[in-house]
Amino acid sequence: MAFFSEKRKIFLFFILFFLIIAGLANSSVFVFASITNGTIDSTYKYAWADEIGWINFGASGGSVQITDSAFTGYAWSENYGWINLNPSTSGVANNGEGTLSGYAWGENVGWINFSGVTINSEGQFTGAATGDVVGTINFNCSGCEVKTDWRPVSLRGGGGLPSGAYSAPVSLPLFPFSILINNGATVTNSQIVTLGFNAGEDVKRIAISNAADFKDAVQEDYQPTKKWDLCGKQEEICKNIVFPQTGLSLRVYVKLYTQYGQASEIISSSIVLDNQAPVVEITGIKPSYRTDEDIILSGNCEPNSTITLYWAGKYGLSYADAQGKLRVNLGKLSSGTHQLRLTPEDAVGNIGETIIINLTIGTAPTPLLPSALRAIDRLKTVFKPFIPKIFQPATPEPKIIVTVPEKAPLSLKGEWEILFQKQLEAFVLEPLPTEIRALVQKFPQLERTFEKVGIAKITDVNKLKDVKITLPGLTEVAGFSEMEIESGKFILPKGISIARLTAQAKAKIPTEIVFAKGGGGLIDYNITLSLTEQGKLEQVITTIVGHSLELVVKPDKPVEKIKGYLVFKSKKIESISSNFSLESLTASLIFSDPNLAQPQDTPLEFENKLVLVDFEYTDPDKDGVYTANITTPMVDGEYEIITVMYYEDKTEGPKAIRMITVVDPEGYVYEKNGGKETRINGAIVSLYWLNTETKQYELWPAKEYSQENPQITDIRGIYSFLVPEGDYYLTVIAPGYFVYEGKLFQVKEGSGVHINIELKTKYWWLKIIDWKIIVIIAVVSLLIFNFYLDIKRNKIKISKGYK
Amino acid sequence: MFNQRTITIAAIVFIVGILLIASQCYVFWQKLKTAESLLQTCQHNEEVLDFTKLFIGKVLMAETDVSFEDRLKLENAVRDISSQEIFSQWQKFTESKTEVQAQEEVKNLLELLVSKISY
């Protein structure tokens, strides 16, 4: 034990010794650098005194420290020795924001006044201290710079600093720090530009400079955009430099800061400043032209410039090419002298001086060419299309430029209203179409929704493209939205059959609207409104093949009969341009054209449609509510239910209500066989629902809705349920397969459950073995057996040979 | 040096190769033609839209007379479309003598411009 104790002592001694040596080697004592108790940067530590030379504020042994209240330690002058920053009778104080005051003392330099020295948010000393002996001590001059890691209190925030206080600004995840000049333009003709910054939320301040060393830059509050002078603080560049004709590239540098003063890396961007006006020069001009020849001029200008020409009371435009070459064809002019003015404008918008040229047009007629030359000219014209391009003149004659008269024509004078103001106003302020207004009247909920969404005029109808509206179900519109719960017994959310509706409830049913119910009249179908490409509202319901559908309609006037037609529309279910949802409802309905009952010319024309079923609505109890029961088609697709009301009043024509019915296929149970699916016969599909009273999942009581649960699949493997709103899940049991237990799903409105379910077989390996595999195994086995026999035979021969 | 069979095989390989390359060339040529046609359509649409944009911005939205610079731009843009129909309609508009006529010609011009956009 004594040995270990001795060893431990020696060990501790060495540790202590090491720490002391390390501390002394560094700065005699431990100094913990931080933004609250700072030290001087090991690189930037020299200030310049004009009388005594360099003063080192980070000298070894000087132990200079900057706290929120004081600047302490010793600075070192090579010629004058130590300067005490915290003498007993005075000392340099810090007001916490980096403004220094008070006096330092040196044996050989006397008192030095630090008023006028500040430490900025980057920890850099600025300004100057003064003394009788030292003169002026500059902290921020060419080559002299003193920096610390201490930061002003206001930049640090109060209390403990968060972890991000020491981190540089963070850029946005997808966009690194960037700066855009004039929104990414490459060239400008103004030295005042707009800077746009892309920075993270932690950026609070910014420093911008036209110089890479941020000379004369100041920190300012961060703004995402800022007007900036490309020549600011470097006027000498912009004034004295000779700008090339194509401009000069100027760069802007930016540093971003967090609220704690932590700086980002320097980012920069450049733009070409082209403020030089273009100069146009005409080099190719004849002393005089004839009246029967085109006036063609050539010259030079800044590349891609536009030259505006004015002559003979009209204006024309011409362009210099990428090489700055210019060729203009003014066409023919009458005899005399014409003044031509050319004003160049470069691509950036600098406008050059206008030059004036006098064109002399002579009256001399075209001299007649000798007949031989005329023939050659004619041949040239004939053969011109057949001459290869390489043999054609390099610069073809320019086309005659387009001109406009000096004065604008009447239609372009801006004095006329060339748009039909009244018609436009009438269109924009046109109220909603009649059918939509009627619909709104029948469903107050819809009115509220339209108010919220801001649909009031015909031009607002387009907004319906972006919303989904589900109309309330029959049960709700009849005033039975609240569920009646008997004491101790929970009732599934469901609609009420028409037969059970009171006369009062029936009176509330909107007229001329077809509602749809399923599940023995207990499930209200969900009806959505969609906007067709033609801007018409259309009602759509979605159901499943082979299910019963009860249609309910209440005519607005006494009817003789109501006929219904189930018409095939298309096999391919068209995507509805938009749907919109009103509110979450217990049930919903199939709804057909709201008022949406449209006058119908008799006879109804179905020539282009396949009528699958025609049926008649009946009203046995004479309550004015007509119903019809149909079965949805056995083939999935898009259908239309057309309900036609024939009124007793013969003067009233029949009205038709149309409703799109999307029939989805039933769900099926299958297993995968390679890339194919095999339907499973005899699978038991059970649907469970969440009983909200017991908080338990229970077998869904399908009998109440005239359905079966569980369902046993036939050879097609199909099943389907039409259910009211609630939380459900499916299970499937089939012999030879693992039990399937589906994920929970929610049904918001009455709709079909028809998910395709894949089962996994228990005996998957049996699938691999078929007759081909068996044959291959047999052949390989026989080969191996043959080899075995050969080897055995050889061994016997060898053993017999030995004998 | 080479026997008859070798030469025959080489010749067959050569001919088959040529045929393959020719068929590929034909396919590429067809694709090129389609691409060129698409490009022309796009360029035409762009020209129509350029003019339409100018027309709306400089004429329909103008509150004073249209400057000669803008008129020149419009005249150049309408000629760039290379459609005699549009050009004629534009001229009908600019040469309108009455406000009602100008309104009518504007409608016709806008309808024509929209109908000339292919997609």
Interface residues (C-beta under 8 A of the other chain):
Chain A: T308 Y315 G316 L317 V402 T403 V404 E406 A408 P409 L410 S411 L412 K413 G414 E415 W416 E417 I418 L419 F420
Chain B: V59 L60 A62 E63 T64 D65 V66 F68 E69 R71 L72 K73 E75 N76 R79 F93 T94 E95 S96 K97 E99 A102 Q103 E105 V106 K107
